[in-house]
Amino acid sequence: MAFYINAYNAMTIWGILYEYPVASIQRIDGKRTQFAIFDDLQFWDGESYRSLNGIENDVLRPLGDPRIHFALVCAARGCPRLRNRAYTADALHWQLDDNAREFFSSHSRFHISRITRTVRMSPILEWYRDDFGQTDREVVSTVLAYLPQRDRQWLSQHCDWKFRYLGYDWSLNDQCPTVGVKLAAIPYRAYSIASPALKPFKNLVSRGDNEFQTAESCDSCDAASCQVPELVPFAPDEFMTDTIPDQL
């Protein structure tokens, strides 16, 4: 798993640098560039050629560990951070746990409005909904262990919350952008802010009930039935650690 995560991130960086300056990875689509980065850029892994989409969907996702979505980097501001060290087999589980905690510590990827009782998360969890759970409550339960402590506590004490997805900023996560890249990134950032409000008016493929309705049952439910269980089915107990392993 570590090998393919490293390969994915390295290929992404190479593709971005090859076409730089570019405002977003979405612009490397094969129409305006020499190749479509997610499908045309490939490497030989010893058995077959793998594209970015192939690594993610054919190799990593079938392994059943949704934490990969907090490690695969597409160089957009909305994606997870790029670690300054490669993933290794010995430290992989700690690295994935650390990535997940860092991902949900960002207000742009997760936050709770206690006034409106609305839980908002990155659309990455919507795009790969099958990897996190079939219902909103299952999605929250899957990632609960990686949320900030005060938010975990709040969720365990309340059942009458709604669930929404945030917008996604596809602009390039460029730490030193040129003036042209800055200007070209403005529409991407603006859309990431406006898209959640526009979503109800768009005829997108339905993913079912996009909010957890509890008004009817919550008036009479007890605390135990309301709680979101602290379940992390993809993280074995022996790898749930807050200490940095010796290998790092």
C-alpha positions in Angstrom: 0.0 0.0 0.0 2.8 2.4 0.9 4.5 1.9 -2.5 1.3 2.8 -4.4 0.5 5.8 -2.3 4.1 7.1 -2.9 3.8 6.3 -6.6 0.5 8.2 -6.9 1.8 11.3 -5.1 5.1 11.3 -7.1 3.3 11.0 -10.4 0.9 13.8 -9.5 3.8 16.1 -8.6 5.7 15.2 -11.8 2.6 15.9 -14.0 2.0 19.2 -12.3 5.6 20.3 -12.7 5.7 19.2 -16.4 2.7 21.4 -17.2 3.5 24.3 -14.8 2.4 27.0 -14.6 -1.1 25.7 -14.2 -4.0 27.0 -12.0 -5.5 23.6 -11.3 -4.9 19.9 -11.9 -8.3 19.9 -13.6 -6.7 21.9 -16.5 -4.3 19.0 -17.3 -7.1 17.2 -19.1 -5.6 16.3 -22.4 -7.5 19.1 -24.3 -5.4 22.0 -23.2 -2.3 19.9 -22.3 -0.3 17.0 -23.8 -1.9 14.4 -21.6 -4.9 13.9 -19.2 -3.1 13.5 -15.9 -5.5 11.1 -14.2 -5.6 8.6 -17.1 -2.7 9.1 -19.6 0.1 9.5 -17.1 1.2 6.0 -16.2 4.1 4.0 -14.7 5.1 0.4 -14.8 4.8 -1.4 -11.5 6.5 -4.7 -12.6 3.3 -6.3 -13.7 1.3 -3.6 -15.6 1.0 0.1 -16.4 -0.9 2.0 -13.8 -2.5 5.4 -14.1 -3.5 7.7 -11.2 -7.1 6.5 -11.5 -5.9 2.9 -11.8 -3.8 3.1 -8.7 -6.7 4.6 -6.7 -9.6 2.6 -8.0 -8.1 -0.7 -9.0 -5.3 -1.1 -6.5 -5.8 0.9 -3.3 -9.6 1.2 -2.8 -10.2 -2.6 -3.1 -7.9 -3.0 0.0 -10.8 -1.6 2.1 -8.9 1.1 4.0 -10.7 4.5 3.5 -7.7 6.3 5.1 -6.0 6.3 1.7 -8.3 9.2 0.8 -6.4 11.3 3.4 -3.0 10.3 1.8 -3.6 10.6 -1.9 -2.7 14.1 -3.0 -4.0 15.8 -6.2 -2.1 19.1 -5.6 -5.4 21.0 -5.0 -6.0 23.2 -1.9 -9.0 21.0 -1.0 -6.9 17.7 -0.9 -5.0 16.3 2.0 -1.5 17.6 2.8 1.6 16.2 1.2 3.8 14.7 3.8 7.5 15.7 3.7 8.4 12.0 4.1 7.6 9.0 2.0 5.2 6.3 3.4 6.9 3.2 4.6 5.4 -0.2 5.4 6.6 -0.1 9.1 5.1 3.3 9.8 2.1 3.3 7.4 -0.7 2.9 9.9 0.6 5.6 12.1 1.1 7.9 9.1 -2.4 7.3 7.8 -3.9 8.0 11.3 -1.8 11.1 11.5 -3.0 12.2 8.1 -6.6 11.7 9.0 -6.4 13.7 12.2 -4.7 16.5 10.3 -7.2 16.5 7.5 -10.2 16.9 9.9 -8.4 19.6 11.9 -8.9 22.1 9.0 -12.0 24.2 9.1 -12.2 24.1 5.3 -12.6 20.3 5.4 -14.6 19.8 8.5 -16.6 21.8 11.0 -19.8 21.8 13.1 -22.2 24.6 13.4 -23.7 24.2 16.8 -26.2 26.9 16.2 -27.8 25.2 13.2 -26.7 21.7 14.4 -25.0 21.0 11.0 -22.1 18.8 10.4 -20.1 19.8 7.3 -17.4 17.6 5.8 -15.1 17.6 2.7 -16.8 16.3 -0.5 -14.1 13.7 -0.7 -16.3 11.7 1.7 -19.2 12.1 -0.8 -17.2 11.2 -3.9 -16.1 8.0 -2.2 -19.2 7.4 -0.2 -19.1 3.6 -0.6 -15.8 3.6 1.2 -17.1 5.4 4.3 -20.6 4.2 4.8 -24.1 4.0 3.3 -25.7 6.6 5.6 -24.6 9.9 7.0 -24.4 8.5 10.5 -22.1 5.7 9.2 -19.9 8.2 7.5 -19.5 10.2 10.7 -18.9 7.0 12.7 -16.2 5.8 10.3 -14.1 9.0 10.8 -15.2 9.9 14.3 -11.9 8.8 15.9 -10.0 11.4 13.8 -12.2 14.4 14.5 -11.2 17.0 17.1 -12.0 15.9 20.6 -14.5 18.6 21.4 -16.4 17.7 18.2 -16.4 14.0 19.0 -17.8 14.7 22.4 -20.5 17.0 20.9 -21.6 14.3 18.3 -21.8 11.6 21.0 -24.2 13.8 23.0 -26.5 15.0 20.2 -28.5 13.1 17.7 -30.5 15.9 16.0 -27.8 17.1 13.6 -27.9 17.6 9.9 -25.2 16.6 7.4 -23.8 18.6 4.6 -20.8 18.6 2.3 -18.5 21.5 1.9 -17.2 22.9 -1.5 -13.9 21.7 -2.9 -11.2 24.1 -3.8 -9.5 22.7 -7.0 -7.0 25.6 -7.3 -3.4 24.5 -7.2 -1.9 24.3 -3.8 1.0 26.5 -5.0 3.1 27.9 -2.1 4.7 30.6 -4.4 2.3 31.2 -7.3 3.0 33.6 -10.1 0.6 36.5 -10.6 -1.0 34.6 -13.5 -1.6 31.5 -11.5 -3.1 33.6 -8.7 -5.6 35.2 -11.0 -6.5 31.9 -12.8 -7.2 30.3 -9.4 -9.8 32.9 -8.4 -12.8 31.1 -10.1 -11.9 27.8 -8.5 -11.8 29.3 -5.1 -15.0 31.2 -5.7 -16.8 28.1 -6.9 -15.7 26.1 -3.8 -17.4 28.7 -1.6 -20.6 29.0 -3.7 -21.0 25.4 -4.7 -22.7 24.1 -1.5 -25.4 26.7 -1.9 -25.8 26.0 -5.6 -26.0 22.2 -5.1 -29.8 21.9 -4.3 -30.5 23.6 -7.6 -28.4 21.3 -9.7 -29.7 18.1 -11.2 -26.9 15.9 -10.0 -26.9 12.1 -9.6 -28.8 11.5 -6.3 -26.9 9.9 -3.5 -30.0 9.4 -1.4 -30.9 11.3 1.7 -28.2 13.9 2.2 -29.2 14.8 5.7 -29.9 12.6 8.7 -33.4 13.4 9.8 -34.1 12.6 13.5 -36.8 15.0 14.4 -39.5 12.3 14.8 -37.4 9.9 16.8 -35.1 12.2 18.7 -37.8 13.8 20.9 -38.3 10.4 22.7 -34.9 8.8 22.2 -32.5 8.2 25.1 -28.9 9.2 25.2 -27.7 5.7 24.3 -29.7 5.4 21.1 -28.6 8.8 20.0 -24.9 8.3 20.3 -22.6 7.9 17.4 -20.5 4.9 18.3 -16.7 5.4 18.3 -16.1 2.8 15.6 -13.0 2.8 13.4 -13.5 -0.5 11.5 -10.5 0.1 9.2 -7.9 0.9 11.9 -6.8 -2.1 14.0 -6.4 -1.3 17.7 -2.7 -2.1 17.7 -2.1 0.8 15.2 -4.2 3.3 17.0 -1.4 5.2 18.8 -0.6 8.8 19.6 3.1 8.2 19.7 5.5 8.4 16.8 7.0 5.0 16.0 10.7 4.5 16.3 11.1 4.0 12.6 10.4 7.7 12.0 
